[in-house]
Amino acid sequence: MPSAISTDVLIVGAGVAGLWLNARLRRQGYSTVLVERATLGGEQTIKSQGIIHGGTKYALHGALTGASEAIADMPRRWREALAGNGELDLGSTRLLSDAHYLWSPGTLAGNLTSFFASKAVRGRVDQVKGEQLPPALQDGRFKGKVYRLAELVIDVPTLLANLAQLAGDSLLAGEHIEPLHDAGELVGLRVDGREIRAQRVVLSAGGGTEDLLHALGLTQPAMQRRPLHMVLAKGPNLKPLYAHCLGGGPKPRVTVTTHPAADGQWVWYLGGDLAEADGVARDAAAQIAAAQKEIAGLLPWVDQSLVRWATLRVERAEPAQSGLVRPDNAFLAEQQRLLVGWPTKLALAPDFADRVLASFQRDGIRPQAQPDLSGLPRPALGVAAWEQLLP
């Protein structure tokens, strides 16, 4: 096991951003070391709903926003990767749904006029009926309208396993991280006492980036946290549903994704407006009660006596924005050898990697090092919340 390593790129934080970037760099011939202090994807990534957005939900006002422009190409890039012919080979990642849906409960169809007139959604939305409806909505009592979006939903645990496989021997479990300086310049990091020198150091540790910056004596770029209070429901009678349910405002009333549990049952994972401001303020019991009321009103044919419930608090880490708004794009800041960033959303991991690679191309960073990485301690994979909270 080497006590000192020289590599092309040292990445700290093995969520989807770090893992995707690591795989892209290795495919282009760079040597990398990817450090993770806990589990691979075990913080924000494993807690995401797995939706690869194309920006549609950001156009609910009928306007083409910066967010919908920036994210519009992400489903295509992910689909190519899932098919094994994209920028990465994600052929081992499970596709949960080839489409995400927009669901109007029946009283809000008039509000969709400007939405469907928007440039953001033309050619990307089709109404579905009857047997084309998601299985959970195929009930005679369903009176709403459903539209198929050109988006997709992936199984995050298998994504993490796939990206870990692509990482090869580059993964390093490391808890204590300190700056490594030479003549006053940052040249790498000391990880659990092991010196790792690199041409570039990339911090992609989500919420942990703030502490890493402080350890390096830096206060910028500033970070913000956006809390969510997600709800999980598990039962033998639940059927697949991947949809944004419309409310009266600019955000989905509730966003439902469905995930396979180890025992073969389905788990509904509920986000959207339910999980935001009011949901964050509720305790677990009140949040579950709110979710049960929503499901009873929207899907009255679901027998909730068979369903078990839990909640999960999530903190999304992002670059600080005025008014705590959601950033539109992946973010990257640079300071000599140090690059710091957040993808801001699972779907934007390719955009984050693009920004890092563009920086390398501008600065003439080319593959050079060929380190011996044999015997490095390897972090474990993150475990989905429903396997821990609803076993």
Secondary structure per residue as TSV (DSSP state, phi and psi in degrees):
chain	resnum	aa	ss	phi	psi
A	1	M	-	360.0	120.9
A	2	P	-	-69.5	139.9
A	3	S	S	-90.5	-15.9
A	4	A	E	-141.0	141.0
A	5	I	E	-133.1	139.0
A	6	S	E	-116.9	122.8
A	7	T	E	-134.6	166.6
A	8	D	E	-72.4	-46.5
A	9	V	E	-136.6	131.4
A	10	L	E	-111.0	120.5
A	11	I	E	-113.4	134.7
A	12	V	E	-116.6	119.1
A	13	G	-	114.5	104.6
A	14	A	-	-105.3	52.4
A	15	G	S	-85.7	-165.1
A	16	V	H	-62.0	-34.4
A	17	A	H	-65.0	-50.1
A	18	G	H	-66.7	-40.5
A	19	L	H	-68.5	-41.6
A	20	W	H	-65.5	-47.5
A	21	L	H	-59.2	-44.2
A	22	N	H	-57.5	-45.0
A	23	A	H	-66.6	-40.8
A	24	R	H	-62.3	-44.1
A	25	L	H	-64.4	-45.2
A	26	R	H	-62.9	-36.4
A	27	R	H	-65.9	-26.5
A	28	Q	T	-94.5	9.1
A	29	G	T	95.3	1.3
A	30	Y	-	-76.5	143.9
A	31	S	-	-86.4	141.0
A	32	T	E	-138.6	155.1
A	33	V	E	-129.3	126.4
A	34	L	E	-114.1	113.4
A	35	V	E	-97.9	134.4
A	36	E	E	-135.9	129.2
A	37	R	S	-85.8	-20.0
A	38	A	S	-121.3	-110.0
A	39	T	-	-120.8	156.6
A	40	L	B	-65.9	117.3
A	41	G	T	67.9	15.3
A	42	G	T	-78.5	-5.7
A	43	E	T	-102.1	-99.6
A	44	Q	T	-69.2	-43.1
A	45	T	G	-60.2	-49.5
A	46	I	G	-67.7	-17.6
A	47	K	G	-94.2	0.7
A	48	S	S	-79.0	166.2
A	49	Q	-	-88.5	-4.3
A	50	G	-	80.2	11.4
A	51	I	E	-81.3	126.8
A	52	I	E	-96.2	90.8
A	53	H	-	-65.9	148.1
A	54	G	-	-111.7	11.2
A	55	G	S	95.1	-2.5
A	56	T	G	-61.6	-42.8
A	57	K	G	-67.9	-17.2
A	58	Y	G	-83.0	-2.7
A	59	A	G	-110.8	23.2
A	60	L	T	-65.8	-16.5
A	61	H	T	-85.6	-4.7
A	62	G	S	88.2	5.4
A	63	A	-	-103.8	146.6
A	64	L	-	-87.4	104.2
A	65	T	-	-92.3	168.4
A	66	G	H	-59.1	-37.8
A	67	A	H	-63.8	-44.7
A	68	S	H	-69.2	-30.7
A	69	E	H	-68.1	-46.2
A	70	A	H	-66.5	-34.5
A	71	I	H	-99.2	-3.5
A	72	A	T	-59.1	-32.2
A	73	D	T	-90.0	-3.3
A	74	M	H	-64.8	-44.0
A	75	P	H	-57.0	-41.2
A	76	R	H	-60.7	-45.5
A	77	R	H	-65.2	-39.7
A	78	W	H	-68.0	-40.5
A	79	R	H	-60.3	-43.1
A	80	E	H	-62.4	-41.6
A	81	A	H	-64.5	-42.1
A	82	L	H	-64.2	-30.1
A	83	A	T	-80.9	-5.9
A	84	G	T	85.0	8.7
A	85	N	-	-126.7	28.4
A	86	G	S	-106.8	-157.3
A	87	E	S	-68.2	-22.8
A	88	L	S	-132.2	161.5
A	89	D	-	-101.4	99.7
A	90	L	-	-105.3	34.6
A	91	G	T	-63.5	-17.9
A	92	S	T	-92.9	1.4
A	93	T	S	-88.0	132.2
A	94	R	-	-79.4	128.7
A	95	L	E	-89.3	117.6
A	96	L	E	-80.8	-38.6
A	97	S	E	-151.2	133.4
A	98	D	S	-76.7	-6.2
A	99	A	-	-148.6	151.9
A	100	H	E	-109.0	157.0
A	101	Y	E	-123.2	153.5
A	102	L	E	-110.6	126.8
A	103	W	E	-126.1	116.6
A	104	S	E	-100.8	121.8
A	105	P	-	-66.6	-4.9
A	106	G	S	126.3	-20.6
A	107	T	S	-110.1	-2.6
A	108	L	-	-114.8	12.1
A	109	A	G	-58.5	-34.4
A	110	G	G	-63.6	-27.3
A	111	N	G	-72.4	-10.3
A	112	L	G	-90.9	-2.4
A	113	T	H	-57.9	-52.8
A	114	S	H	-68.0	-30.9
A	115	F	H	-61.7	-46.8
A	116	F	H	-76.4	-15.2
A	117	A	H	-83.4	-11.4
A	118	S	S	-69.0	141.7
A	119	K	T	-60.3	-25.4
A	120	A	T	-66.5	-22.8
A	121	V	T	-121.9	-5.6
A	122	R	T	-59.6	130.6
A	123	G	T	78.5	2.0
A	124	R	S	-122.0	5.9
A	125	V	E	-137.0	130.6
A	126	D	E	-134.3	137.1
A	127	Q	E	-74.2	142.4
A	128	V	E	-124.7	151.3
A	129	K	-	-142.6	167.1
A	130	G	G	54.8	-126.0
A	131	E	G	-70.6	-12.1
A	132	Q	G	-80.0	-13.6
A	133	L	S	-66.0	152.3
A	134	P	-	-54.8	143.7
A	135	P	G	-51.1	-38.2
A	136	A	G	-67.7	-18.8
A	137	L	G	-101.9	1.3
A	138	Q	-	-84.0	71.7
A	139	D	S	-136.8	143.2
A	140	G	T	-60.8	-21.0
A	141	R	T	-85.6	-5.6
A	142	F	-	-75.9	123.8
A	143	K	-	-118.4	3.4
A	144	G	S	-84.1	-169.9
A	145	K	E	-122.0	145.4
A	146	V	E	-131.5	136.6
A	147	Y	E	-125.3	134.2
A	148	R	E	-86.3	125.7
A	149	L	E	-99.2	148.8
A	150	A	S	-81.1	56.6
A	151	E	-	-127.0	-176.3
A	152	L	E	-151.7	165.2
A	153	V	E	-130.1	128.7
A	154	I	E	-111.8	160.5
A	155	D	-	-87.7	108.3
A	156	V	H	-63.9	-41.2
A	157	P	H	-56.7	-40.5
A	158	T	H	-74.4	-28.4
A	159	L	H	-61.0	-46.0
A	160	L	H	-63.2	-41.2
A	161	A	H	-63.6	-39.2
A	162	N	H	-64.4	-47.0
A	163	L	H	-67.2	-34.0
A	164	A	H	-65.0	-37.7
A	165	Q	H	-63.6	-42.1
A	166	L	H	-67.1	-20.9
A	167	A	T	-73.7	-17.6
A	168	G	T	57.2	-129.6
A	169	D	T	-94.6	15.6
A	170	S	-	-84.9	-7.4
A	171	L	E	-82.5	139.7
A	172	L	E	-137.9	121.7
A	173	A	E	-80.6	122.3
A	174	G	-	-150.8	131.8
A	175	E	S	-101.4	-43.7
A	176	H	-	-101.5	117.4
A	177	I	E	-122.1	127.5
A	178	E	E	-132.3	153.7
A	179	P	E	-70.1	148.2
A	180	L	E	-119.1	113.3
A	181	H	E	-111.3	151.8
A	182	D	E	-138.7	118.6
A	183	A	T	54.2	39.3
A	184	G	T	80.3	0.5
A	185	E	E	-109.3	139.1
A	186	L	E	-68.0	121.3
A	187	V	E	-119.1	-0.9
A	188	G	E	163.8	-157.6
A	189	L	E	-137.3	154.6
A	190	R	E	-104.0	115.9
A	191	V	E	-112.3	111.7
A	192	D	T	49.5	40.9
A	193	G	T	86.5	-9.7
A	194	R	E	-90.9	125.0
A	195	E	E	-79.7	127.2
A	196	I	E	-126.0	112.4
A	197	R	E	-99.1	145.5
A	198	A	E	-151.9	155.8
A	199	Q	E	-67.4	-35.9
A	200	R	E	-140.7	144.4
A	201	V	E	-116.3	126.3
A	202	V	E	-116.0	124.5
A	203	L	E	-99.0	116.7
A	204	S	-	-135.6	43.6
A	205	A	-	-95.3	20.1
A	206	G	G	56.9	-126.9
A	207	G	G	-63.2	-24.7
A	208	G	G	-75.5	-11.7
A	209	T	H	-62.9	-34.3
A	210	E	H	-59.7	-47.0
A	211	D	H	-66.4	-36.5
A	212	L	H	-63.6	-41.3
A	213	L	H	-62.0	-42.1
A	214	H	H	-62.4	-39.0
A	215	A	H	-64.1	-26.5
A	216	L	T	-91.0	3.5
A	217	G	T	77.1	24.7
A	218	L	-	-117.9	150.1
A	219	T	-	-117.1	-8.2
A	220	Q	-	-123.7	148.0
A	221	P	S	-73.8	146.3
A	222	A	-	-76.2	151.4
A	223	M	E	-118.2	149.5
A	224	Q	E	-122.5	157.0
A	225	R	E	-120.5	131.5
A	226	R	E	-114.2	107.8
A	227	P	E	-78.0	148.0
A	228	L	E	-132.9	153.0
A	229	H	E	-125.7	87.9
A	230	M	E	-77.4	158.4
A	231	V	E	-124.0	138.7
A	232	L	E	-118.2	137.0
A	233	A	E	-131.2	133.9
A	234	K	E	-134.9	131.6
A	235	G	E	-167.8	155.9
A	236	P	T	-68.9	-15.9
A	237	N	T	-99.7	0.2
A	238	L	-	-78.5	140.1
A	239	K	-	-117.2	156.6
A	240	P	-	-58.9	137.8
A	241	L	-	-151.7	126.2
A	242	Y	-	-131.7	96.8
A	243	A	E	-159.3	148.5
A	244	H	E	-93.5	120.5
A	245	C	E	-91.6	124.1
A	246	L	E	-73.6	141.9
A	247	G	-	-114.6	-155.2
A	248	G	S	-92.4	-5.2
A	249	G	S	-110.4	-169.2
A	250	P	S	-77.5	-10.9
A	251	K	S	-109.5	152.5
A	252	P	E	-59.4	139.6
A	253	R	E	-60.2	-45.5
A	254	V	E	-151.8	141.9
A	255	T	E	-114.2	124.7
A	256	V	E	-114.0	129.0
A	257	T	E	-124.8	158.1
A	258	T	E	-125.8	132.7
A	259	H	E	-131.5	142.7
A	260	P	E	-78.8	127.3
A	261	A	-	-89.8	162.7
A	262	A	T	-62.2	-26.1
A	263	D	T	-88.8	6.9
A	264	G	S	92.6	-9.0
A	265	Q	-	-82.3	161.4
A	266	W	E	-93.5	147.5
A	267	V	E	-119.9	125.8
A	268	W	E	-87.5	132.7
A	269	Y	E	-116.7	115.4
A	270	L	E	-108.7	122.5
A	271	G	E	-128.3	-139.7
A	272	G	G	76.5	-155.9
A	273	D	G	-61.3	-29.5
A	274	L	G	-54.3	-35.7
A	275	A	G	-93.2	-4.1
A	276	E	S	-93.6	-135.8
A	277	A	H	-45.8	-59.9
A	278	D	H	-65.2	-38.2
A	279	G	H	-65.0	-37.7
A	280	V	H	-63.6	-35.1
A	281	A	H	-74.9	-19.8
A	282	R	S	-81.7	151.4
A	283	D	-	-79.5	175.5
A	284	A	H	-59.5	-44.1
A	285	A	H	-64.0	-42.8
A	286	A	H	-68.3	-35.9
A	287	Q	H	-67.8	-39.9
A	288	I	H	-64.0	-42.1
A	289	A	H	-61.2	-40.3
A	290	A	H	-64.2	-41.2
A	291	A	H	-66.7	-41.2
A	292	Q	H	-62.1	-39.0
A	293	K	H	-65.5	-42.0
A	294	E	H	-61.8	-47.5
A	295	I	H	-65.1	-39.7
A	296	A	H	-62.0	-38.4
A	297	G	H	-75.7	-37.1
A	298	L	H	-89.1	-34.1
A	299	L	-	-133.0	66.4
A	300	P	T	-64.4	-15.4
A	301	W	T	-81.0	-7.3
A	302	V	S	-80.5	121.4
A	303	D	-	-78.6	102.0
A	304	Q	G	-75.2	-11.1
A	305	S	G	-67.1	-18.0
A	306	L	G	-94.7	-0.9
A	307	V	-	-104.6	137.1
A	308	R	E	-103.7	147.3
A	309	W	E	-126.2	152.5
A	310	A	E	-156.4	165.2
A	311	T	E	-125.9	160.5
A	312	L	E	-141.6	123.2
A	313	R	E	-89.1	133.0
A	314	V	E	-128.2	138.9
A	315	E	E	-116.4	112.1
A	316	R	E	-81.6	125.2
A	317	A	E	-98.2	131.9
A	318	E	E	-146.8	164.6
A	319	P	E	-65.7	142.2
A	320	A	-	-60.6	135.7
A	321	Q	-	-129.1	149.8
A	322	S	G	-62.0	128.3
A	323	G	G	75.6	13.9
A	324	L	G	58.8	30.6
A	325	V	-	-74.8	163.7
A	326	R	-	-77.6	127.9
A	327	P	-	-63.4	148.9
A	328	D	S	-82.3	-29.0
A	329	N	S	-132.1	172.9
A	330	A	-	-63.5	153.4
A	331	F	E	-124.7	139.0
A	332	L	E	-144.1	128.9
A	333	A	E	-118.2	149.7
A	334	E	E	-128.8	143.0
A	335	Q	E	-149.2	95.7
A	336	Q	T	56.2	-120.2
A	337	R	T	-78.6	-10.5
A	338	L	E	-95.0	129.2
A	339	L	E	-119.6	134.2
A	340	V	E	-129.2	130.5
A	341	G	E	-160.4	170.4
A	342	W	E	-137.9	138.7
A	343	P	-	-74.7	-20.4
A	344	T	S	70.7	-15.4
A	345	K	S	-166.8	142.7
A	346	L	G	-48.8	-47.0
A	347	A	G	-61.2	-24.6
A	348	L	G	-91.7	9.8
A	349	A	H	-55.2	-41.2
A	350	P	H	-62.5	-35.1
A	351	D	H	-65.9	-39.1
A	352	F	H	-61.6	-45.8
A	353	A	H	-62.6	-38.9
A	354	D	H	-55.9	-43.8
A	355	R	H	-66.8	-39.1
A	356	V	H	-66.5	-46.0
A	357	L	H	-64.7	-35.9
A	358	A	H	-64.2	-37.3
A	359	S	H	-64.0	-42.9
A	360	F	H	-62.9	-42.5
A	361	Q	H	-63.7	-42.3
A	362	R	H	-62.4	-39.5
A	363	D	H	-92.1	2.3
A	364	G	T	69.7	31.7
A	365	I	-	-81.4	117.3
A	366	R	-	-121.4	155.0
A	367	P	-	-58.9	132.7
A	368	Q	-	-136.6	-50.9
A	369	A	-	-80.6	150.7
A	370	Q	-	-135.0	73.5
A	371	P	-	-74.1	156.7
A	372	D	-	-88.8	111.9
A	373	L	-	-108.8	17.1
A	374	S	T	-67.3	139.6
A	375	G	T	82.8	9.3
A	376	L	-	-71.1	140.0
A	377	P	-	-65.3	132.0
A	378	R	-	-108.5	132.5
A	379	P	-	-70.7	152.7
A	380	A	-	-83.0	164.4
A	381	L	B	-74.9	146.4
A	382	G	-	-68.0	155.0
A	383	V	-	-113.7	134.5
A	384	A	-	-60.1	144.7
A	385	A	H	-60.9	-36.3
A	386	W	H	-68.2	-24.0
A	387	E	H	-74.9	-23.2
A	388	Q	H	-93.4	-39.0
A	389	L	H	-91.8	-27.9
A	390	L	-	-132.3	58.0
A	391	P	-	-67.0	360.0
